[in-house]
Amino acid sequence: MRFHVLTLFPQMIEQGLSESITGRALKQNIISLNTVNIRDFAHNKHNKVDDYTYGGGAGMLMQAEPVYQAVRSVVSQINKCNQVHSGDNSEKNIADENILYENTSYKNTAEEIKNHNARLIYVTPQGSVFNQQMAKEFAKEEDLIFLCGHYEGIDERVLEETVTDYVSIGDYVLTGGEPAAMVVCDAVIRLQDGVILEQSHADDSFSDGLLEHPQYTKPAQFEGMGVPDVLLSGHHANIRRWRLKQSLERTLQRRPDLLEERAFSEEELSLIDELCLERSKNICGE
């Protein structure tokens, strides 16, 4: 899978994703990372990419032209890569492609993105809130393009014609889109085959609509606190049931919104009854 990040701070992305599990995925060529500096497409003396907004107001806005040219550059790379993979890399086609990009427009770029299934994700507080289901959806793509804004954001005209997904990581504002882009990249990368064990995906929070159960490791005793006896029993059926009960309890306490439309199994309903007897009336809403 190929990740393309359009940013004013490419080193921030490269350093953030080059460590730990995502870094190992890069080294093993499970994924590739292409960072594009938007300033490289600002054709002025100081590589300026921002200006004051029409109509007044505080803050600066990223200009359409350098962002658009950066998007066009990435789409061109994706096109050429797809040509190579399809075995269609004749000089005639490459020449035709160059002519296309010399005469392209915002509409052309948007169509190219759609035609090659390249999703362009603009990370913004105004987007849909990112979740595990979105991560799974993005993980099916061959290419993901991330657009990182700064200042007051990006000129609306280039967004309207090129962005396929507006994504937020929460209801708060950051200094730029890079941290949000790395969050989404990390969540998608870990779902790629060979990055982590498949069983780890199955046990994740949100994988089955519940928060994950508590986890413990050695030593069995720490500062007078022990591991629940059931986890030391070796009884797999009891361990599974305990974990499900803990997941239900944790979700009820911390994220009850996740359960509003859940179709509970008979076992889950039985465990909730047990929790109602064990816990306070607040959990059951009585």
C-alpha positions as CSV (number, residue, x, y, z in Angstrom):
1,M,0.0,0.0,0.0
2,R,1.2,3.5,-0.9
3,F,0.8,6.5,1.4
4,H,1.3,10.0,-0.1
5,V,1.3,13.0,2.3
6,L,1.1,16.5,1.1
7,T,2.5,18.8,3.8
8,L,4.6,21.8,4.7
9,F,6.7,19.7,7.1
10,P,7.7,16.4,5.4
11,Q,10.3,15.6,8.0
12,M,7.6,15.6,10.7
13,I,5.7,12.9,8.9
14,E,8.8,10.9,8.0
15,Q,10.2,10.9,11.5
16,G,6.8,10.2,13.1
17,L,6.2,7.1,10.9
18,S,9.7,5.8,10.7
19,E,9.7,4.3,14.2
20,S,8.2,1.3,15.9
21,I,5.6,-0.9,14.0
22,T,5.0,1.6,11.2
23,G,8.8,2.0,10.7
24,R,9.2,-1.8,10.5
25,A,6.4,-1.9,7.9
26,L,8.3,0.7,5.8
27,K,11.6,-1.3,6.1
28,Q,9.9,-4.5,5.1
29,N,8.3,-2.8,2.1
30,I,4.8,-3.7,3.2
31,I,4.0,0.0,2.7
32,S,5.6,2.9,1.0
33,L,5.6,6.6,2.2
34,N,5.9,9.5,-0.2
35,T,6.0,12.9,1.4
36,V,5.5,15.9,-0.8
37,N,6.5,19.4,0.3
38,I,3.8,21.8,-0.9
39,R,6.4,24.7,-0.7
40,D,8.2,23.1,-3.7
41,F,5.2,24.1,-5.8
42,A,5.2,27.7,-4.8
43,H,7.0,29.6,-7.6
44,N,7.9,32.7,-5.8
45,K,11.1,34.1,-4.2
46,H,10.4,32.9,-0.7
47,N,8.3,29.8,-1.5
48,K,5.3,31.5,0.1
49,V,2.2,29.3,0.1
50,D,-0.3,31.5,2.1
51,D,-2.0,34.8,1.9
52,Y,-4.8,36.9,3.6
53,T,-8.4,35.8,3.1
54,Y,-10.8,37.6,0.9
55,G,-13.4,39.4,3.1
56,G,-11.0,39.9,5.9
57,G,-10.5,38.0,9.1
58,A,-7.7,36.8,11.3
59,G,-5.1,34.3,10.1
60,M,-3.7,33.3,6.7
61,L,-5.0,30.8,4.2
62,M,-3.0,28.3,2.1
63,Q,-3.3,29.3,-1.6
64,A,-5.0,27.0,-4.2
65,E,-2.2,27.0,-6.8
66,P,0.7,25.3,-4.9
67,V,-1.7,22.8,-3.2
68,Y,-3.3,22.0,-6.6
69,Q,0.1,21.5,-8.3
70,A,1.2,19.2,-5.4
71,V,-1.9,17.1,-5.8
72,R,-1.4,17.0,-9.6
73,S,2.2,15.8,-9.0
74,V,1.1,12.9,-6.8
75,V,-1.7,11.9,-9.1
76,S,0.8,11.8,-11.9
77,Q,3.1,9.6,-9.9
78,I,0.2,7.2,-9.1
79,N,-0.8,7.1,-12.8
80,K,2.8,6.2,-13.9
81,C,3.1,3.6,-11.1
82,N,-0.2,2.0,-12.3
83,Q,1.0,2.0,-15.9
84,V,4.2,0.1,-14.8
85,H,2.2,-2.4,-12.8
86,S,-0.2,-3.0,-15.7
87,G,2.8,-3.5,-18.1
88,D,1.7,-0.5,-20.1
89,N,4.7,1.8,-20.0
90,S,5.3,2.6,-23.6
91,E,6.8,5.9,-24.6
92,K,3.6,6.8,-26.4
93,N,1.5,6.5,-23.3
94,I,4.0,8.4,-21.2
95,A,4.1,11.2,-23.8
96,D,0.3,11.3,-23.8
97,E,0.3,11.5,-20.0
98,N,2.7,14.4,-20.1
99,I,0.4,16.2,-22.6
100,L,-2.5,15.6,-20.3
101,Y,-0.8,17.1,-17.3
102,E,0.3,20.2,-19.3
103,N,-3.3,20.9,-20.1
104,T,-5.0,19.6,-17.0
105,S,-7.5,21.5,-14.9
106,Y,-9.0,21.1,-11.4
107,K,-11.7,18.9,-13.0
108,N,-9.2,16.7,-14.7
109,T,-7.3,16.1,-11.5
110,A,-10.5,15.2,-9.6
111,E,-11.4,12.8,-12.4
112,E,-7.9,11.2,-12.4
113,I,-8.2,10.6,-8.6
114,K,-11.6,8.9,-9.1
115,N,-10.5,6.9,-12.1
116,H,-7.5,5.4,-10.3
117,N,-9.3,4.8,-7.0
118,A,-6.9,7.2,-5.2
119,R,-8.7,8.7,-2.2
120,L,-7.6,12.2,-1.2
121,I,-8.1,12.7,2.5
122,Y,-8.2,16.2,3.9
123,V,-7.7,16.1,7.6
124,T,-9.8,18.8,9.1
125,P,-11.9,19.4,12.3
126,Q,-14.8,19.8,9.9
127,G,-14.6,16.2,8.7
128,S,-16.4,13.0,9.7
129,V,-14.9,11.7,12.9
130,F,-12.4,8.9,12.2
131,N,-13.2,5.5,13.6
132,Q,-12.1,1.9,13.2
133,Q,-14.6,1.2,10.4
134,M,-13.1,4.0,8.4
135,A,-9.6,2.6,9.0
136,K,-10.7,-0.8,7.6
137,E,-12.3,0.9,4.6
138,F,-9.1,2.9,3.9
139,A,-6.9,-0.1,4.4
140,K,-8.5,-1.7,1.2
141,E,-7.1,1.0,-1.0
142,E,-3.8,0.8,-3.0
143,D,-3.1,4.5,-2.6
144,L,-4.1,7.1,0.0
145,I,-3.3,10.7,-0.4
146,F,-3.3,12.9,2.7
147,L,-3.6,16.7,2.5
148,C,-2.4,18.6,5.6
149,G,-3.6,22.1,6.1
150,H,-2.1,24.9,8.2
151,Y,-3.1,28.4,9.3
152,E,-6.8,28.9,8.5
153,G,-6.8,25.9,6.2
154,I,-6.8,25.7,2.4
155,D,-8.5,27.7,-0.4
156,E,-12.0,26.1,-0.8
157,R,-11.7,25.9,-4.6
158,V,-9.0,23.3,-4.6
159,L,-10.7,21.3,-1.9
160,E,-14.0,21.1,-3.7
161,E,-12.4,19.7,-6.8
162,T,-9.9,17.2,-5.4
163,V,-10.9,16.0,-1.9
164,T,-12.8,12.7,-1.7
165,D,-12.9,12.4,2.1
166,Y,-13.0,15.0,4.9
167,V,-11.7,13.3,8.1
168,S,-11.4,14.6,11.7
169,I,-9.7,12.9,14.6
170,G,-11.9,14.7,17.1
171,D,-13.7,17.9,18.1
172,Y,-10.6,20.0,18.7
173,V,-8.2,22.1,16.7
174,L,-4.5,21.4,16.1
175,T,-1.7,23.7,14.7
176,G,-1.6,21.7,11.5
177,G,-2.9,18.5,9.8
178,E,0.3,16.5,10.2
179,P,-0.5,14.9,13.6
180,A,-4.0,13.9,12.4
181,A,-2.6,12.5,9.2
182,M,-0.2,10.3,11.2
183,V,-3.0,9.1,13.4
184,V,-5.0,7.9,10.4
185,C,-1.9,6.5,8.7
186,D,-1.0,4.5,11.8
187,A,-4.5,3.0,12.2
188,V,-4.5,2.0,8.5
189,I,-0.9,0.7,8.4
190,R,-1.5,-1.7,11.3
191,L,-4.3,-3.4,9.4
192,Q,-2.1,-4.3,6.4
193,D,-1.2,-8.0,6.1
194,G,2.1,-8.8,7.8
195,V,2.3,-5.7,10.0
196,I,0.9,-7.3,13.2
197,L,-0.7,-10.6,14.0
198,E,-4.2,-11.1,12.6
199,Q,-5.5,-12.1,16.1
200,S,-4.5,-8.7,17.4
201,H,-7.0,-7.1,15.0
202,A,-9.8,-9.4,16.2
203,D,-9.2,-8.4,19.8
204,D,-8.9,-4.7,19.3
205,S,-11.3,-2.2,20.8
206,F,-14.2,-1.5,18.4
207,S,-13.4,-4.6,16.3
208,D,-16.7,-6.1,17.6
209,G,-18.3,-2.9,18.8
210,L,-17.0,-3.2,22.3
211,L,-14.0,-1.8,24.2
212,E,-11.3,-4.2,24.8
213,H,-11.1,-6.1,28.1
214,P,-8.3,-5.4,30.7
215,Q,-4.9,-7.0,30.0
216,Y,-2.3,-8.2,32.4
217,T,1.3,-9.6,32.2
218,K,4.1,-10.7,34.5
219,P,4.6,-10.5,37.4
220,A,1.5,-12.1,38.8
221,Q,1.8,-9.9,41.9
222,F,2.7,-6.2,41.7
223,E,2.7,-3.8,44.7
224,G,0.1,-6.0,46.4
225,M,-2.1,-6.2,43.3
226,G,-2.8,-9.6,41.7
227,V,-4.0,-10.8,38.3
228,P,-7.6,-12.1,38.3
229,D,-7.6,-15.8,39.2
230,V,-9.6,-16.8,36.1
231,L,-6.7,-15.6,33.8
232,L,-4.3,-18.0,35.7
233,S,-6.8,-20.9,35.6
234,G,-6.0,-22.2,32.1
235,H,-9.8,-22.6,31.6
236,H,-10.2,-21.1,28.1
237,A,-14.0,-21.0,28.1
238,N,-14.1,-19.2,31.5
239,I,-11.4,-16.8,30.3
240,R,-13.3,-16.0,27.2
241,R,-16.5,-15.4,29.2
242,W,-14.7,-13.2,31.7
243,R,-13.1,-11.1,28.9
244,L,-16.5,-10.6,27.3
245,K,-18.1,-9.6,30.6
246,Q,-15.2,-7.1,31.2
247,S,-15.6,-5.7,27.7
248,L,-19.3,-5.1,28.3
249,E,-18.7,-3.5,31.7
250,R,-16.0,-1.2,30.4
251,T,-18.1,-0.2,27.4
252,L,-21.1,0.5,29.6
253,Q,-18.9,2.7,31.9
254,R,-16.8,4.5,29.4
255,R,-18.6,4.5,26.0
256,P,-22.3,3.6,26.5
257,D,-23.0,5.3,23.1
258,L,-21.5,2.3,21.4
259,L,-24.2,0.1,22.7
260,E,-27.2,2.1,21.7
261,E,-27.9,0.2,18.5
262,R,-26.2,-3.1,19.4
263,A,-28.0,-6.4,18.9
264,F,-27.0,-8.2,22.0
265,S,-26.5,-12.0,22.0
266,E,-28.2,-14.1,24.7
267,E,-24.8,-14.6,26.4
268,E,-24.2,-10.8,26.5
269,L,-27.7,-10.2,27.9
270,S,-27.0,-12.8,30.6
271,L,-23.7,-11.1,31.5
272,I,-25.4,-7.7,31.6
273,D,-27.9,-9.1,34.1
274,E,-25.0,-10.3,36.2
275,L,-23.4,-6.8,36.0
276,C,-26.7,-5.3,37.1
277,L,-26.7,-7.4,40.2
278,E,-23.0,-6.7,41.0
279,R,-22.7,-3.0,40.1
280,S,-24.6,0.1,41.1
281,K,-27.9,1.1,39.7
282,N,-26.2,3.8,37.6
283,I,-24.9,1.1,35.2
284,C,-28.4,-0.2,34.5
285,G,-30.1,3.2,34.4
286,E,-32.5,2.3,37.2
